[in-house]
Amino acid sequence: MSAAKKAGNTADKVKGKVKETAGHAVGNERLEAEGHADQAKGDLKQAGEHVKDALED
């Protein structure tokens, strides 16, 4: 996995955590849900990269 893709996936996860925390703090369930979705998106992308790496070896 390239460092740029890994950083992008991590950025998605961090952005999601920030949204989730902010949504929880202000009582905004939609923002909190978006945060969960962003984190899941980052995890899914990272898992896909790991699969590609495994197939290349």
N, C-alpha and C positions, 0 to 999 in steps of 0.2 A: 504494500500500500504506500502510495506516495505521501510525503510529508504534507503537501498542500491539501490533499483529500482528507487526511487524518485531522488536520487543523480545522478544515471546514466542517467535518462531522462533529468535532468537539465544540465548535462554535455554535452549531445548531443545538446541541445539548445544553450548553451554558445559557444561550438565549432562552431556551425553553424553561430552564430553572428560574431565571430572572422573571419571566412572565408569570410563571406559576406562583412564585413568592409574592409578586406584586398583586396579582389577582386575589390571592388569599388575604393579603394585608388589607385591601380595600373592600373585600367582600364581593368581588366581581367574578362570578363563576365562569363566565365566557372566557375571560382572560386566563383564568386558571386552567381551563380545559385546553386553550391554545398552547399553553406552556407544556402541558402533558403531551400534546400532539407533536410539538417541536422536538421534545426529548425523544419521543418514539421514532421520529423521522431520522434523527441523528444516529440512534441505535441501529435502525434498519439499514441505513447507508453503510455504516461501519461493518455490519454483519455481511453485507453484500461484498464489500471490499475484501473481507477475510476469505470469503468463498472464492473469489477470483484469484486471490493470492495462493490458496491451496490448490486450485486447479492448474496454476502455472508451474508449480513445483514438480 
